[in-house]
């Protein structure tokens, strides 16, 4: 099962890498990052100092952690080397870590803030990632999780397709979460202090069946 999970992740990573190599992708994606996550990051920035340490897990080439107004930043993504080649002038200054988030190469309690936006459902093992984030987060630190959440019937259908009809699956996203399932998973590692819905597609034919973008503000 573990090997199958890793194989599935590696295949998803090839799709993710191909997505970011398409023309005219970056600008639309960075606009989404700024509009949805910028206000939360701006608010959290007020309590930081130049000595604060920030880790962006699964940062992609958009690197949302760069939106913090102060502090030293580290950017982690298993595709970082590829992103540096594709977007050499867009990846921000800061430490670059090219590795899976299940094994963060940092000491315990290294960071004041850890963020992960639209990445947890791309991982090999989301639970192991959250455990690693908890390990490297300082005792009084803050973890921001941004994630797409699906209504329960849609998530069930996506999981069924993932398992039984893989030719119909969304290749880049091995996992599908609902509000209930992500709260349950997060609750094993963190205390959720705030939940913020940052996007809902009200223009959809059935908005209640469309995925929503949420941010969870968490503490140890």
Backbone as ProteinMPNN parsed JSONL, in Angstrom:
{"seq_chain_A": "XXXXXXXXXXXXXXXXXXXXXXXXXXXXXXXXXXXXXXXXXXXXXXXXXXXXXXXXXXXXXXXXXXXXXXXXXXXXXXXXXXXXXXXXXXXXXXXXXXXXXXXXXXXXXXXXXXXXXXXXXXXXXXXXXXXXXXXXXXXXXXXXXXXXXXXXXXXXXXXXXXXXXXXXXXXXXXXXXXXXXXXXXXXXXXXXXXXXXXXXXXXXXXXXXXXXXXXXXXXX", "coords_chain_A": {"N_chain_A": [[0.83, -1.207, 0.0], [1.944, 1.232, 0.845], [3.959, 1.595, -1.077], [2.351, 1.748, -3.375], [0.991, 4.088, -2.816], [3.08, 5.928, -2.888], [3.868, 5.639, -5.55], [1.581, 6.586, -6.784], [1.657, 9.236, -5.954], [4.048, 10.103, -7.174], [3.308, 9.976, -9.843], [1.302, 11.903, -9.837], [2.868, 14.113, -9.318], [4.283, 14.413, -11.714], [2.236, 15.288, -13.344], [1.596, 17.666, -12.081], [3.956, 19.099, -12.443], [3.94, 19.34, -15.224], [1.681, 20.927, -15.521], [2.528, 23.418, -14.494], [4.352, 24.149, -16.37], [2.985, 25.016, -18.512], [1.96, 27.67, -20.704], [1.085, 30.981, -19.607], [0.066, 30.343, -17.089], [1.088, 31.043, -14.578], [0.5, 33.773, -13.829], [-2.312, 33.881, -13.437], [-2.543, 32.091, -11.328], [-0.99, 33.246, -9.281], [-2.458, 35.526, -8.81], [-4.746, 34.39, -7.703], [-3.675, 33.312, -5.33], [-2.824, 35.648, -3.977], [-5.249, 37.109, -3.691], [-6.895, 35.393, -2.2], [-5.406, 34.35, 0.005], [-3.778, 36.38, 0.838], [-4.971, 38.416, 2.614], [-5.209, 37.01, 5.1], [-2.551, 36.328, 5.601], [-1.442, 38.884, 5.76], [-2.642, 39.833, 8.076], [-1.564, 38.07, 10.001], [1.082, 38.737, 9.775], [1.433, 41.03, 11.266], [2.093, 40.342, 13.845], [4.672, 39.464, 13.73], [8.313, 39.573, 13.53], [11.468, 40.82, 12.179], [13.126, 38.754, 12.915], [11.625, 36.503, 12.909], [10.851, 33.171, 11.783], [9.764, 31.586, 8.884], [8.072, 28.997, 7.233], [7.16, 27.697, 4.145], [5.257, 25.204, 3.036], [5.073, 22.901, 0.433], [5.11, 24.822, -1.554], [4.972, 25.434, -4.279], [5.492, 27.284, -7.384], [4.386, 29.765, -6.863], [4.736, 30.478, -4.202], [3.485, 31.437, -1.602], [4.348, 32.229, 0.912], [6.024, 34.371, 0.568], [4.484, 36.608, 0.809], [4.384, 37.452, 3.402], [5.187, 40.215, 5.377], [7.496, 40.511, 6.784], [10.308, 38.816, 8.361], [12.342, 35.798, 8.0], [12.344, 33.555, 5.255], [11.608, 30.2, 4.282], [11.277, 27.925, 1.616], [9.614, 25.101, 0.622], [9.371, 22.409, -1.567], [8.835, 19.467, -3.444], [9.222, 19.73, -6.143], [10.861, 21.879, -6.486], [13.395, 22.288, -7.753], [12.719, 22.071, -10.451], [10.917, 24.195, -10.672], [12.608, 26.344, -10.254], [14.036, 26.336, -12.598], [12.03, 26.76, -14.491], [10.814, 29.141, -13.685], [12.855, 31.224, -13.134], [13.089, 33.922, -12.438], [10.96, 34.478, -10.852], [10.718, 33.01, -8.506], [10.972, 33.692, -5.118], [13.448, 35.348, -2.983], [15.158, 33.515, -0.433], [15.487, 30.538, 1.598], [15.675, 27.506, -0.193], [14.141, 24.396, -0.4], [14.228, 21.297, -1.688], [12.354, 18.737, -1.51], [10.249, 16.029, -0.257], [7.392, 16.76, 1.802], [6.961, 15.062, 3.861], [9.25, 14.568, 5.192], [10.804, 16.806, 6.567], [13.729, 18.633, 6.411], [14.661, 19.879, 8.931], [15.348, 21.091, 12.268], [13.622, 20.302, 15.36], [10.992, 22.514, 16.342], [11.655, 24.849, 14.791], [10.416, 26.94, 13.455], [8.448, 29.915, 13.475], [6.141, 30.355, 12.105], [4.296, 28.247, 9.988], [3.15, 27.629, 6.761], [0.825, 26.203, 4.453], [-0.52, 25.984, 1.426], [-3.057, 24.878, -0.648], [-1.886, 22.313, -1.013], [-1.798, 20.031, 0.653], [-3.49, 17.984, -0.228], [-2.057, 16.996, -2.266], [-0.034, 15.431, -1.344], [2.144, 12.612, -0.385], [1.485, 11.319, 2.034], [-0.772, 12.744, 3.908], [-1.197, 12.815, 6.737], [1.335, 12.251, 7.817], [2.676, 14.496, 6.917], [1.415, 16.573, 8.351], [2.193, 15.823, 10.908], [4.972, 16.24, 10.731], [4.99, 19.006, 10.262], [3.967, 19.91, 12.697], [6.09, 19.103, 14.299], [8.257, 20.773, 13.505], [7.282, 23.252, 14.083], [7.298, 25.991, 16.303], [6.581, 26.101, 19.856], [4.697, 28.091, 20.508], [3.888, 28.733, 18.015], [2.266, 29.35, 14.765], [0.178, 27.683, 12.484], [-0.881, 27.824, 9.206], [-3.282, 26.469, 7.187], [-4.264, 26.152, 3.936], [-6.822, 24.925, 1.908], [-8.651, 23.067, -0.543], [-11.98, 22.113, -0.144], [-14.488, 19.608, -0.348], [-18.008, 18.997, -0.828], [-19.631, 16.368, 1.015], [-20.922, 14.275, -0.636], [-19.647, 14.667, -3.124], [-16.942, 14.347, -2.465], [-16.998, 11.649, -1.701], [-17.631, 10.484, -4.169], [-15.353, 11.23, -5.65], [-13.376, 9.807, -4.265], [-14.214, 7.218, -4.744], [-13.9, 7.09, -7.533], [-11.135, 7.493, -7.639], [-10.236, 5.105, -6.517], [-11.562, 3.021, -7.909], [-12.069, 3.732, -10.565], [-9.721, 4.777, -11.998], [-8.99, 5.945, -14.423], [-10.63, 8.068, -14.723], [-9.979, 9.882, -12.803], [-8.867, 12.89, -11.044], [-5.787, 13.719, -11.821], [-3.709, 15.155, -10.485], [-4.405, 15.371, -7.835], [-4.32, 13.307, -5.312], [-5.885, 13.003, -3.006], [-9.049, 13.736, -1.412], [-10.804, 15.99, 0.52], [-13.327, 16.676, 2.989], [-15.117, 19.232, 4.871], [-15.576, 18.05, 7.41], [-13.787, 15.847, 7.439], [-11.257, 17.036, 7.219], [-11.156, 18.582, 9.518], [-11.175, 16.573, 11.435], [-8.725, 15.268, 10.87], [-6.829, 17.373, 11.184], [-7.277, 17.908, 13.865], [-5.927, 15.935, 15.22], [-3.366, 16.791, 15.476], [-3.23, 19.525, 15.903], [-4.677, 22.483, 17.432], [-7.506, 23.984, 16.255], [-7.975, 27.305, 15.686], [-9.274, 29.207, 14.15], [-11.525, 29.248, 11.362], [-11.722, 29.988, 7.997], [-13.561, 30.741, 5.242], [-12.412, 31.311, 2.133], [-13.078, 31.329, -0.505], [-15.85, 30.739, -2.575], [-17.58, 29.368, -5.247], [-20.017, 31.0, -6.276], [-21.227, 31.437, -8.666], [-21.551, 29.042, -9.88], [-23.642, 26.384, -11.199], [-24.777, 24.736, -9.242], [-23.958, 25.818, -6.41], [-23.616, 24.7, -3.847], [-22.598, 22.21, -4.321], [-20.104, 22.571, -5.232], [-16.544, 22.723, -4.917], [-14.886, 24.38, -2.172], [-12.661, 26.954, -1.066], [-10.725, 26.994, 1.763], [-9.23, 28.392, 4.741], [-7.453, 27.342, 7.526], [-6.612, 28.328, 10.695], [-4.217, 27.411, 12.904], [-2.984, 26.188, 16.062], [-0.444, 24.765, 18.202]], "CA_chain_A": [[0.0, 0.0, 0.0], [2.812, 2.406, 0.917], [4.596, 1.767, -2.38], [1.331, 2.205, -4.298], [0.734, 5.488, -2.493], [4.198, 6.726, -3.401], [3.785, 5.622, -7.015], [0.483, 7.486, -7.153], [2.157, 10.6, -5.727], [5.035, 10.431, -8.209], [2.568, 10.235, -11.075], [0.654, 13.208, -9.646], [3.898, 15.149, -9.417], [4.583, 14.655, -13.129], [1.127, 16.092, -13.857], [1.739, 18.998, -11.495], [5.078, 19.735, -13.116], [3.484, 19.684, -16.573], [0.743, 22.046, -15.397], [3.248, 24.671, -14.276], [5.148, 24.467, -17.548], [2.097, 25.571, -19.521], [2.014, 29.125, -20.841], [0.042, 31.818, -19.023], [-0.489, 29.749, -15.869], [1.598, 31.65, -13.347], [-0.162, 35.023, -13.448], [-3.63, 33.573, -12.89], [-2.395, 31.408, -10.041], [-0.507, 34.171, -8.252], [-3.6, 36.388, -8.477], [-5.588, 33.622, -6.785], [-2.978, 33.234, -4.048], [-2.845, 36.962, -3.325], [-6.606, 37.522, -3.338], [-7.51, 34.51, -1.205], [-4.592, 34.113, 1.195], [-3.093, 37.608, 1.227], [-5.504, 39.072, 3.82], [-4.871, 36.244, 6.31], [-1.114, 36.48, 5.807], [-1.212, 40.259, 6.189], [-3.051, 39.924, 9.484], [-0.604, 37.34, 10.822], [2.371, 39.435, 9.693], [1.495, 42.097, 12.268], [2.686, 39.835, 15.08], [5.997, 38.916, 13.463], [9.461, 40.481, 13.539], [12.487, 40.371, 11.212], [13.765, 37.531, 13.397], [10.693, 35.377, 12.796], [11.178, 32.192, 10.754], [8.538, 31.174, 8.202], [8.243, 27.881, 6.303], [6.066, 27.5, 3.195], [5.312, 23.781, 2.681], [4.366, 22.677, -0.825], [4.948, 26.229, -1.953], [4.799, 25.654, -5.704], [6.239, 28.462, -7.833], [3.771, 31.012, -6.397], [5.417, 30.794, -2.932], [2.643, 32.365, -0.842], [5.071, 32.731, 2.075], [6.676, 35.648, 0.256], [3.558, 37.696, 1.112], [4.649, 37.957, 4.751], [5.887, 41.495, 5.258], [8.753, 40.483, 7.529], [10.759, 37.482, 8.71], [13.119, 35.021, 7.035], [11.458, 32.564, 4.662], [12.084, 28.964, 3.659], [10.275, 27.431, 0.679], [9.808, 23.663, 0.448], [8.534, 21.733, -2.551], [9.614, 18.424, -4.123], [9.476, 20.16, -7.52], [11.534, 23.169, -6.435], [14.439, 22.399, -8.773], [12.047, 22.316, -11.716], [10.357, 25.545, -10.643], [13.712, 27.296, -10.393], [14.383, 26.372, -14.021], [10.903, 27.286, -15.263], [10.515, 30.513, -13.259], [14.051, 31.682, -12.409], [12.969, 35.305, -11.965], [9.747, 34.633, -10.047], [10.891, 32.387, -7.191], [11.506, 34.76, -4.255], [14.636, 35.082, -2.167], [14.908, 32.705, 0.751], [16.009, 29.18, 1.547], [14.93, 26.595, -1.055], [14.239, 23.008, 0.026], [13.634, 20.428, -2.698], [12.153, 17.456, -0.844], [8.872, 15.801, 0.17], [7.047, 17.372, 3.089], [6.903, 14.024, 4.896], [10.558, 14.498, 5.865], [11.315, 18.176, 6.507], [15.1, 18.586, 6.934], [14.861, 20.956, 9.898], [15.28, 20.653, 13.652], [12.367, 20.537, 16.074], [10.628, 23.874, 16.754], [12.506, 25.78, 14.042], [9.675, 27.99, 12.757], [7.376, 30.645, 14.154], [4.955, 30.191, 11.263], [4.329, 27.327, 8.85], [1.97, 27.733, 5.915], [0.714, 25.231, 3.367], [-1.712, 26.369, 0.676], [-3.388, 24.025, -1.801], [-0.79, 21.348, -1.161], [-1.938, 18.819, 1.465], [-4.135, 16.927, -1.003], [-1.081, 16.548, -3.271], [1.076, 14.774, -0.66], [2.177, 11.155, -0.285], [0.753, 10.945, 3.237], [-1.121, 13.995, 4.594], [-1.029, 12.721, 8.185], [2.76, 12.384, 8.113], [3.034, 15.89, 6.68], [0.957, 17.362, 9.495], [3.058, 15.469, 12.036], [6.238, 16.93, 10.517], [4.761, 20.438, 10.475], [3.883, 20.099, 14.149], [7.431, 18.93, 14.874], [9.15, 21.904, 13.229], [6.634, 24.485, 14.522], [7.582, 26.353, 17.691], [5.498, 25.81, 20.794], [3.679, 29.134, 20.415], [3.808, 29.095, 16.603], [0.989, 29.295, 14.06], [0.14, 26.944, 11.223], [-1.977, 28.175, 8.307], [-3.555, 25.484, 6.156], [-5.236, 26.479, 2.906], [-7.154, 23.66, 1.256], [-9.945, 22.924, -1.193], [-12.846, 21.143, 0.514], [-15.596, 19.169, -1.183], [-19.189, 18.453, -0.15], [-19.461, 14.938, 1.283], [-21.215, 13.382, -1.779], [-18.623, 14.827, -4.163], [-15.719, 13.71, -1.972], [-17.209, 10.195, -1.8], [-17.533, 10.126, -5.581], [-13.96, 11.369, -6.06], [-12.618, 8.696, -3.684], [-14.613, 6.018, -5.483], [-13.219, 7.16, -8.831], [-9.705, 7.307, -7.382], [-9.964, 3.701, -6.204], [-12.162, 2.041, -8.819], [-12.092, 4.211, -11.949], [-8.593, 5.715, -12.033], [-8.894, 6.645, -15.71], [-11.47, 9.264, -14.628], [-9.581, 10.665, -11.632], [-8.102, 14.138, -11.208], [-4.477, 13.121, -11.613], [-2.793, 15.901, -9.625], [-4.892, 15.409, -6.447], [-4.617, 11.956, -4.832], [-6.788, 13.011, -1.857], [-10.194, 14.646, -1.408], [-11.235, 16.239, 1.894], [-14.538, 17.41, 3.32], [-14.899, 19.991, 6.11], [-15.507, 17.154, 8.569], [-12.59, 14.995, 7.437], [-10.041, 17.81, 7.483], [-11.178, 18.941, 10.941], [-10.779, 15.378, 12.19], [-7.291, 15.042, 10.676], [-6.096, 18.467, 11.83], [-7.445, 17.821, 15.313], [-4.976, 14.974, 15.786], [-2.049, 17.407, 15.59], [-3.313, 20.952, 16.208], [-5.93, 23.088, 17.85], [-7.987, 24.924, 15.241], [-8.452, 28.526, 16.346], [-10.168, 29.919, 13.231], [-11.81, 28.67, 10.054], [-12.09, 31.105, 7.127], [-13.829, 30.378, 3.852], [-11.856, 32.402, 1.324], [-13.638, 31.336, -1.857], [-16.927, 29.842, -2.972], [-17.997, 29.708, -6.606], [-21.462, 31.203, -6.253], [-21.727, 31.473, -10.038], [-21.763, 27.679, -10.352], [-25.044, 26.005, -11.308], [-25.143, 24.275, -7.907], [-22.826, 26.225, -5.562], [-23.443, 23.825, -2.684], [-21.888, 20.998, -4.743], [-18.799, 22.973, -5.749], [-15.511, 22.788, -3.889], [-14.637, 25.691, -1.581], [-11.291, 27.16, -0.6], [-10.753, 27.364, 3.176], [-7.992, 28.539, 5.501], [-7.541, 26.969, 8.944], [-5.554, 28.907, 11.537], [-4.007, 26.365, 13.905], [-1.919, 26.301, 17.07], [-0.079, 23.483, 18.814]], "C_chain_A": [[0.865, 1.258, 0.0], [3.454, 2.667, -0.429], [3.59, 2.275, -3.41], [1.023, 3.679, -4.075], [1.839, 6.381, -3.033], [4.19, 6.77, -4.919], [2.702, 6.583, -7.497], [0.926, 8.933, -7.026], [3.142, 11.007, -6.818], [4.358, 10.724, -9.54], [1.887, 11.6, -10.993], [1.657, 14.341, -9.784], [4.271, 15.441, -10.865], [3.484, 15.512, -13.758], [1.223, 17.522, -13.346], [2.858, 19.768, -12.194], [4.685, 20.183, -14.528], [2.538, 20.881, -16.546], [1.489, 23.37, -15.313], [4.152, 25.051, -15.447], [4.294, 24.977, -18.708], [2.226, 27.091, -19.557], [0.84, 29.781, -20.12], [-0.631, 31.194, -17.799], [-0.137, 30.58, -14.642], [0.782, 32.869, -12.919], [-1.539, 34.779, -12.844], [-3.513, 32.956, -11.503], [-1.9, 32.349, -8.953], [-1.605, 35.156, -7.872], [-4.528, 35.687, -7.494], [-4.973, 33.564, -5.389], [-3.081, 34.556, -3.29], [-4.245, 37.324, -2.854], [-7.199, 36.677, -2.224], [-6.726, 34.431, 0.097], [-3.893, 35.368, 1.702], [-3.643, 38.265, 2.481], [-5.163, 38.339, 5.113], [-3.394, 36.395, 6.626], [-0.784, 37.874, 6.307], [-1.55, 40.435, 7.663], [-2.037, 39.252, 10.397], [0.75, 38.038, 10.84], [2.535, 40.472, 10.797], [2.141, 41.636, 13.569], [4.079, 39.279, 14.91], [7.064, 40.001, 13.492], [10.447, 40.021, 12.468], [13.182, 39.077, 11.628], [12.858, 36.306, 13.299], [11.096, 34.473, 11.631], [9.886, 31.581, 10.207], [8.872, 30.059, 7.214], [6.981, 27.743, 5.459], [6.186, 26.084, 2.633], [4.465, 23.521, 1.439], [4.093, 23.986, -1.521], [4.608, 26.422, -3.418], [5.624, 26.849, -6.152], [5.639, 29.78, -7.359], [4.299, 31.438, -5.032], [4.653, 31.828, -2.103], [3.358, 32.946, 0.366], [5.768, 34.049, 1.833], [5.782, 36.831, 0.602], [3.695, 38.2, 2.545], [5.54, 39.181, 4.645], [7.224, 41.519, 5.976], [9.117, 39.038, 7.816], [11.587, 36.831, 7.626], [12.273, 33.852, 6.556], [12.226, 31.366, 4.112], [10.947, 28.41, 2.814], [10.583, 25.976, 0.349], [8.834, 23.121, -0.59], [9.376, 20.664, -3.238], [9.925, 18.753, -5.58], [10.261, 21.475, -7.587], [12.603, 23.32, -7.522], [13.844, 22.694, -10.148], [11.496, 23.737, -11.775], [11.448, 26.598, -10.818], [14.161, 27.415, -11.847], [13.284, 27.037, -14.848], [10.641, 28.753, -14.962], [11.7, 31.121, -12.505], [13.931, 33.092, -11.842], [11.765, 35.518, -11.052], [9.841, 33.988, -8.676], [11.565, 33.399, -6.266], [12.793, 34.354, -3.544], [14.234, 34.305, -0.921], [15.481, 31.322, 0.555], [15.096, 28.301, 0.693], [15.208, 25.162, -0.616], [13.505, 22.147, -0.989], [13.513, 19.024, -2.114], [10.672, 17.27, -0.52], [8.621, 16.378, 1.559], [6.922, 16.344, 4.203], [8.211, 13.914, 5.672], [11.236, 15.863, 5.741], [12.705, 18.211, 7.148], [15.431, 19.764, 7.85], [14.706, 20.406, 11.312], [13.907, 20.947, 14.254], [12.21, 22.015, 16.425], [11.527, 24.931, 16.105], [11.756, 27.013, 13.548], [8.578, 28.606, 13.623], [6.048, 30.48, 13.418], [5.246, 29.142, 10.195], [3.036, 27.517, 8.075], [2.008, 26.631, 4.867], [-0.606, 25.499, 2.664], [-1.885, 25.482, -0.555], [-2.288, 23.002, -2.061], [-1.058, 20.021, -0.452], [-2.572, 17.677, 0.679], [-3.265, 16.444, -2.164], [-0.035, 15.611, -2.664], [1.02, 13.247, -0.757], [1.282, 10.706, 0.86], [0.423, 12.205, 4.032], [-0.92, 13.951, 6.104], [0.436, 12.878, 8.579], [3.229, 13.817, 7.907], [2.626, 16.756, 7.867], [1.793, 17.068, 10.738], [4.412, 16.176, 11.933], [6.09, 18.442, 10.743], [4.667, 20.735, 11.966], [5.266, 20.026, 14.79], [8.289, 20.164, 14.687], [8.552, 23.244, 13.665], [6.956, 24.753, 15.987], [6.345, 26.191, 18.563], [4.364, 26.819, 20.693], [3.464, 29.575, 18.962], [2.406, 28.936, 16.022], [1.15, 28.539, 12.753], [-1.094, 27.382, 10.448], [-2.109, 27.095, 7.251], [-4.614, 26.026, 5.213], [-5.529, 25.243, 2.097], [-8.526, 23.736, 0.59], [-10.731, 21.82, -0.497], [-14.072, 20.871, -0.347], [-16.802, 18.802, -0.326], [-19.055, 16.941, -0.027], [-19.805, 14.046, 0.084], [-20.155, 13.47, -2.88], [-17.322, 14.17, -3.73], [-15.827, 12.194, -2.053], [-17.041, 9.732, -3.235], [-16.085, 10.189, -6.055], [-13.114, 10.215, -5.506], [-12.945, 7.387, -4.394], [-13.907, 5.97, -6.837], [-11.728, 6.903, -8.667], [-9.37, 5.831, -7.215], [-10.388, 2.757, -7.324], [-12.137, 2.436, -10.298], [-10.956, 5.212, -12.165], [-8.444, 6.47, -13.343], [-9.755, 7.909, -15.731], [-11.01, 10.231, -13.536], [-8.938, 11.986, -12.031], [-6.661, 13.818, -10.828], [-3.618, 13.833, -10.578], [-3.188, 15.869, -8.152], [-5.249, 13.998, -5.977], [-5.676, 11.907, -3.721], [-7.907, 14.03, -2.038], [-10.7, 14.767, 0.021], [-12.573, 16.957, 1.926], [-14.24, 18.281, 4.532], [-14.752, 19.081, 7.333], [-14.214, 16.359, 8.596], [-11.324, 15.788, 7.698], [-10.007, 18.264, 8.931], [-10.715, 17.757, 11.794], [-9.276, 15.143, 12.081], [-6.466, 16.124, 11.373], [-6.132, 18.337, 13.342], [-6.522, 16.829, 15.989], [-3.625, 15.621, 16.077], [-2.088, 18.854, 16.08], [-4.657, 21.296, 16.849], [-6.329, 24.121, 16.808], [-8.567, 26.144, 15.938], [-9.411, 29.324, 15.467], [-10.354, 29.116, 11.954], [-12.351, 29.788, 9.167], [-12.343, 30.572, 5.72], [-13.407, 31.549, 2.975], [-12.388, 32.413, -0.103], [-14.743, 30.298, -1.974], [-17.419, 30.293, -4.339], [-19.518, 29.826, -6.659], [-22.066, 31.248, -7.65], [-21.967, 30.08, -10.598], [-23.254, 27.351, -10.368], [-25.587, 25.53, -9.966], [-23.991, 24.597, -6.962], [-22.561, 25.284, -4.396], [-22.718, 22.527, -3.027], [-20.496, 21.303, -5.277], [-17.783, 23.017, -4.61], [-15.326, 24.233, -3.427], [-13.201, 25.754, -1.077], [-11.359, 27.707, 0.832], [-9.341, 27.558, 3.71], [-8.286, 28.196, 6.957], [-6.337, 27.555, 9.666], [-5.401, 27.982, 12.75], [-2.852, 26.709, 14.863], [-1.615, 24.897, 17.601], [-0.99, 23.203, 20.012]], "O_chain_A": [[0.592, 2.219, -0.72], [3.5, 3.808, -0.889], [3.922, 3.131, -4.23], [0.817, 4.429, -5.03], [1.575, 7.457, -3.57], [4.471, 7.81, -5.515], [2.88, 7.298, -8.483], [0.615, 9.762, -7.881], [3.08, 12.126, -7.328], [4.783, 11.613, -10.278], [1.894, 12.362, -11.96], [1.331, 15.406, -10.308], [4.547, 16.589, -11.213], [3.763, 16.362, -14.604], [0.964, 18.473, -14.083], [2.712, 20.952, -12.495], [5.055, 21.271, -14.968], [2.581, 21.74, -17.427], [1.125, 24.335, -15.986], [4.661, 26.171, -15.496], [4.821, 25.329, -19.764], [2.562, 27.717, -18.552], [-0.251, 29.216, -20.033], [-1.789, 31.499, -17.513], [-0.979, 30.792, -13.769], [0.412, 32.978, -11.749], [-1.897, 35.404, -11.846], [-4.3, 33.268, -10.61], [-2.348, 32.255, -7.81], [-1.675, 35.58, -6.718], [-5.038, 36.309, -6.562], [-5.667, 33.744, -4.388], [-3.391, 34.573, -2.098], [-4.413, 37.797, -1.73], [-7.934, 37.196, -1.384], [-7.317, 34.444, 1.177], [-3.465, 35.421, 2.855], [-2.86, 38.645, 3.351], [-4.858, 38.978, 6.12], [-3.021, 36.57, 7.786], [0.062, 38.033, 7.187], [-0.828, 41.105, 8.401], [-1.687, 39.793, 11.446], [1.486, 37.937, 11.821], [3.656, 40.76, 11.217], [2.679, 42.453, 14.316], [4.623, 38.681, 15.838], [6.757, 41.193, 13.48], [10.278, 38.94, 11.904], [13.761, 38.383, 10.791], [13.293, 35.19, 13.582], [11.616, 34.944, 10.62], [9.032, 31.122, 10.965], [9.834, 30.161, 6.452], [5.872, 27.68, 5.99], [7.094, 25.792, 1.855], [3.287, 23.875, 1.396], [2.992, 24.232, -2.014], [4.025, 27.441, -3.788], [6.396, 27.383, -5.355], [6.299, 30.816, -7.439], [4.315, 32.63, -4.724], [5.115, 32.955, -1.924], [3.02, 34.044, 0.81], [6.074, 34.774, 2.779], [6.27, 37.958, 0.682], [3.176, 39.266, 2.873], [6.528, 39.18, 3.912], [8.006, 42.453, 5.796], [8.328, 38.132, 7.547], [11.549, 37.249, 6.469], [11.565, 33.228, 7.346], [13.32, 31.493, 3.561], [9.79, 28.42, 3.236], [11.666, 25.654, -0.14], [7.626, 23.346, -0.503], [10.527, 20.927, -3.583], [10.793, 18.125, -6.186], [10.313, 22.11, -8.64], [12.701, 24.377, -8.144], [14.403, 23.476, -10.917], [11.595, 24.404, -12.805], [11.229, 27.624, -11.461], [14.614, 28.476, -12.275], [13.566, 27.783, -15.786], [10.291, 29.524, -15.855], [11.553, 31.496, -11.341], [14.603, 33.422, -10.865], [11.567, 36.617, -10.534], [9.112, 34.381, -7.765], [12.631, 33.915, -6.602], [13.168, 33.182, -3.511], [13.114, 34.427, -0.426], [15.916, 30.976, -0.544], [13.875, 28.348, 0.843], [16.363, 24.76, -0.476], [12.287, 22.257, -1.131], [14.442, 18.221, -2.206], [9.917, 18.243, -0.507], [9.532, 16.469, 2.382], [6.791, 16.712, 5.37], [8.268, 13.238, 6.699], [12.128, 16.05, 4.914], [12.846, 17.852, 8.317], [16.35, 20.538, 7.585], [14.032, 19.4, 11.533], [13.136, 21.743, 13.717], [13.185, 22.685, 16.764], [12.083, 25.793, 16.785], [12.381, 28.031, 13.248], [7.889, 27.924, 14.383], [4.979, 30.467, 14.028], [6.31, 29.15, 9.577], [1.954, 27.561, 8.66], [3.076, 26.184, 4.449], [-1.677, 25.272, 3.227], [-0.986, 25.356, -1.385], [-1.821, 22.848, -3.19], [-0.589, 18.98, -0.914], [-2.225, 16.517, 0.896], [-3.681, 15.591, -2.948], [0.776, 15.047, -3.4], [0.008, 12.667, -1.15], [0.432, 9.832, 0.693], [1.278, 12.69, 4.772], [-0.512, 14.95, 6.697], [0.748, 13.557, 9.557], [4.089, 14.3, 8.644], [3.411, 17.582, 8.333], [2.068, 17.969, 11.53], [4.938, 16.656, 12.936], [6.96, 19.075, 11.341], [5.237, 21.719, 12.438], [5.577, 20.787, 15.706], [8.987, 20.571, 15.616], [9.238, 24.266, 13.625], [6.893, 23.846, 16.816], [5.217, 26.151, 18.072], [3.194, 26.447, 20.781], [2.926, 30.653, 18.707], [1.488, 28.457, 16.688], [2.12, 28.725, 12.018], [-2.213, 27.322, 10.958], [-1.166, 26.829, 6.505], [-5.731, 26.327, 5.633], [-4.606, 24.569, 1.638], [-9.441, 24.386, 1.095], [-10.215, 20.723, -0.284], [-14.619, 21.771, -0.986], [-16.63, 18.338, 0.801], [-18.432, 16.302, -0.875], [-19.041, 13.124, -0.203], [-19.809, 12.461, -3.494], [-16.666, 13.507, -4.533], [-14.866, 11.521, -2.429], [-16.395, 8.718, -3.498], [-15.632, 9.304, -6.781], [-12.236, 9.702, -6.2], [-12.066, 6.554, -4.619], [-13.381, 4.93, -7.234], [-11.127, 6.18, -9.461], [-8.346, 5.361, -7.71], [-9.672, 1.811, -7.654], [-12.18, 1.575, -11.176], [-11.21, 6.373, -12.484], [-7.828, 7.535, -13.37], [-9.634, 8.729, -16.642], [-11.605, 11.296, -13.37], [-8.524, 12.184, -13.174], [-6.349, 13.663, -9.648], [-2.865, 13.178, -9.858], [-2.406, 16.288, -7.299], [-6.365, 13.537, -6.217], [-6.301, 10.866, -3.52], [-7.745, 15.043, -2.718], [-10.992, 13.759, 0.664], [-12.911, 17.731, 1.03], [-13.204, 18.094, 5.171], [-13.901, 19.32, 8.19], [-13.603, 16.207, 9.654], [-10.401, 15.277, 8.334], [-8.93, 18.327, 9.525], [-9.959, 17.925, 12.751], [-8.62, 14.85, 13.081], [-5.507, 15.812, 12.078], [-5.145, 18.619, 14.022], [-6.349, 16.875, 17.207], [-2.825, 15.072, 16.835], [-1.098, 19.357, 16.612], [-5.615, 20.524, 16.813], [-5.56, 25.036, 16.515], [-9.535, 26.034, 16.691], [-10.268, 30.041, 15.982], [-9.455, 28.396, 11.52], [-13.319, 30.458, 9.527], [-11.445, 30.018, 5.086], [-13.971, 32.639, 3.062], [-12.184, 33.381, -0.836], [-14.604, 29.154, -1.542], [-17.646, 31.484, -4.555], [-20.216, 28.884, -7.034], [-23.28, 31.113, -7.806], [-22.531, 29.945, -11.683], [-24.037, 27.963, -9.642], [-26.708, 25.869, -9.586], [-23.131, 23.747, -6.731], [-21.412, 25.09, -4.0], [-22.269, 21.816, -2.128], [-19.787, 20.401, -5.722], [-18.136, 23.317, -3.469], [-15.571, 25.178, -4.176], [-12.608, 24.739, -0.711], [-11.969, 28.747, 1.082], [-8.383, 26.971, 3.206], [-9.245, 28.697, 7.544], [-5.191, 27.308, 9.291], [-6.341, 27.797, 13.523], [-1.902, 27.41, 14.514], [-2.419, 23.974, 17.466], [-0.848, 22.171, 20.667]]}, "name": "protein", "num_of_chains": 1, "seq": "XXXXXXXXXXXXXXXXXXXXXXXXXXXXXXXXXXXXXXXXXXXXXXXXXXXXXXXXXXXXXXXXXXXXXXXXXXXXXXXXXXXXXXXXXXXXXXXXXXXXXXXXXXXXXXXXXXXXXXXXXXXXXXXXXXXXXXXXXXXXXXXXXXXXXXXXXXXXXXXXXXXXXXXXXXXXXXXXXXXXXXXXXXXXXXXXXXXXXXXXXXXXXXXXXXXXXXXXXXXX"}
